[in-house]
């Protein structure tokens, strides 16, 4: 048992390094490990890092800290698959907990996705993002462009878009328990949502469902932006039916701040199962920005749930 526990510590360090593209030192790694239930001193983390260096999974970048090697990235992908079940939802739940956005004042932190594209693709990417906003199939009505950030390599540009997990944080802070249930492909015809083509539960997967749909070329978001007919990405959340009135008030406040949801809300929506005790809230995903870019042949890398950021940073002029 102790050997399994130790291996999980190694894997968790590798996971953290994968989630953060910039080099990380032992002190910061110790703090992030504690958030995941592994209480380690800085010295203990240094010990684990030395072992990972020896294995070729990490390398030291001067005094800045460690980064993953290609071998470390491969090890992270393949290790402890059973343990990684539910990893995606756990990450999103942490981001929701850290989201402090208050829609009544328009202040606080929200969760975001970070997309990186080559500078040569900047104009095409911006046009693709704008098309999603005009078509109304993004989770939020704007985005932010960044270039002076340590996570954005030289010769690249970053696009920050709001992650829909921000909604979960708002609900939770208002006393509404929320379950991120499914990610799916939503079929739309002439602007009207019809049914889900596919659904994947967040609690039984090692990869984000929407990322999987994009990489498998199972969306036609670009068609929807042109003709209002196509297949876009959407998430399904569940809240208690008793919280409907309060949830609707929160949604109205968030809409006034620029959030674009819900597509539908009810005990039985589209081809989802009927549940008299739970309300399904269907919302377009912020990953439609990425999906549309991929469909246009743009080389784009997106970190889903890259972190939390003040809401003001999203809406201020670029």
Order of alpha helices (4+ residues) and beta strands (2+ residues): alpha-alpha-alpha-beta-beta-alpha-alpha-alpha-beta-alpha-beta-beta-alpha-beta-beta-alpha-alpha-beta-alpha-beta-beta-alpha-beta-alpha
